[in-house]
Amino acid sequence: MAQRSRQRMAAGNWKMNTDYAEGRDLILQIIDGLQPTDVQVVLAPPFIQLRNADNLTRGVSNLNIAAQNCHQETHGAYTGEVSAAMVRSTGARYVILGHSERREYFGEDDELLSKKVQAALEQQLCPIFCCGEKLEEREADNHRATVEAQLEQGLFAAVPSEQWPQVTIAYEPVWAIGTGKTATPAQAQDMHSFIRSLVKKAYGEELAEQTTRLDGGSVKPANAADLFQQEDVDGGLVGGASLKAGDFIAIVKALEASLSEA
């Protein structure tokens, strides 16, 4: 495998899990288990924990905090919403945008996501932009067209070349998450390679080679090593396994091991 210049990343998306005390304890457990590494570790706890999470992790150079979402407007009468500026004020550096659950349950489309990406970049946040196809799109052989449209309309349209290095892309095979079906490492590699080609077409080869691409297909300790050995998979956007410190640390270690194998 050729040496990569891209940042390797393990990002833990806690979703709507953990109260304040549980989140604090989980963060401390993860910090205790981490070793100095070139892997970038990102934790995305619920909004209520962002400030405390930033305080707890400030002494760990490769550990950063992400919000799970942000609103597209800077301020206003949007009860219950959180702006990118509010996220930034907590110390968080990243924000997850376009997650399949936000698309499915909250009706977020590419036009809206493009505005959210712009709002995040204006506040110097680094978007982790999610894309991926549903089962019916995979079975109809429309998976590439679906991902291409999501990226072109929701991401590329919002990001000028000079800000592109702030972006990380996470591919979610929605059809293989919680359905009993499994996305193989080869299928992940195929889509990540395709995503690289789209970035190359939009921004050129140099920026494409620098773009970190994460796999969001139910990454676990059992499959992490095989996924991270794929040429175009640079890490994982981890869901359920990030709620167990031991499992998440095992995934980080699998990513560390892939560095020495590259």
Rosetta blueprint (number, residue, H / E / L):
1 M L
2 A L
3 Q L
4 R L
5 S L
6 R L
7 Q L
8 R L
9 M E
10 A E
11 A E
12 G E
13 N E
14 W L
15 K L
16 M L
17 N L
18 T L
19 D L
20 Y H
21 A H
22 E H
23 G H
24 R H
25 D H
26 L H
27 I H
28 L H
29 Q H
30 I H
31 I H
32 D H
33 G H
34 L L
35 Q L
36 P L
37 T L
38 D L
39 V L
40 Q E
41 V E
42 V E
43 L E
44 A E
45 P L
46 P L
47 F H
48 I H
49 Q H
50 L H
51 R H
52 N H
53 A H
54 D H
55 N H
56 L H
57 T H
58 R L
59 G L
60 V L
61 S L
62 N L
63 L E
64 N E
65 I E
66 A E
67 A E
68 Q L
69 N L
70 C L
71 H E
72 Q L
73 E L
74 T L
75 H L
76 G L
77 A L
78 Y L
79 T L
80 G L
81 E L
82 V L
83 S E
84 A H
85 A H
86 M H
87 V H
88 R H
89 S H
90 T L
91 G L
92 A L
93 R L
94 Y E
95 V E
96 I E
97 L E
98 G L
99 H L
100 S H
101 E H
102 R H
103 R H
104 E H
105 Y H
106 F H
107 G L
108 E L
109 D L
110 D H
111 E H
112 L H
113 L H
114 S H
115 K H
116 K H
117 V H
118 Q H
119 A H
120 A H
121 L H
122 E H
123 Q L
124 Q L
125 L L
126 C E
127 P E
128 I E
129 F E
130 C E
131 C E
132 G L
133 E L
134 K L
135 L H
136 E H
137 E H
138 R H
139 E H
140 A L
141 D L
142 N L
143 H H
144 R H
145 A H
146 T H
147 V H
148 E H
149 A H
150 Q H
151 L H
152 E H
153 Q H
154 G H
155 L L
156 F H
157 A H
158 A H
159 V L
160 P L
161 S H
162 E H
163 Q H
164 W H
165 P H
166 Q H
167 V L
168 T E
169 I E
170 A E
171 Y E
172 E L
173 P L
174 V H
175 W H
176 A H
177 I L
178 G L
179 T L
180 G L
181 K L
182 T L
183 A L
184 T L
185 P H
186 A H
187 Q H
188 A H
189 Q H
190 D H
191 M H
192 H H
193 S H
194 F H
195 I H
196 R H
197 S H
198 L H
199 V H
200 K H
201 K H
202 A H
203 Y H
204 G L
205 E H
206 E H
207 L H
208 A H
209 E H
210 Q H
211 T L
212 T L
213 R E
214 L E
215 D E
216 G L
217 G L
218 S L
219 V L
220 K L
221 P H
222 A H
223 N H
224 A H
225 A H
226 D H
227 L H
228 F H
229 Q L
230 Q L
231 E L
232 D L
233 V L
234 D L
235 G E
236 G E
237 L E
238 V E
239 G L
240 G H
241 A H
242 S H
243 L H
244 K L
245 A H
246 G H
247 D H
248 F H
249 I H
250 A H
251 I H
252 V H
253 K H
254 A H
255 L H
256 E H
257 A H
258 S H
259 L H
260 S H
261 E H
262 A L
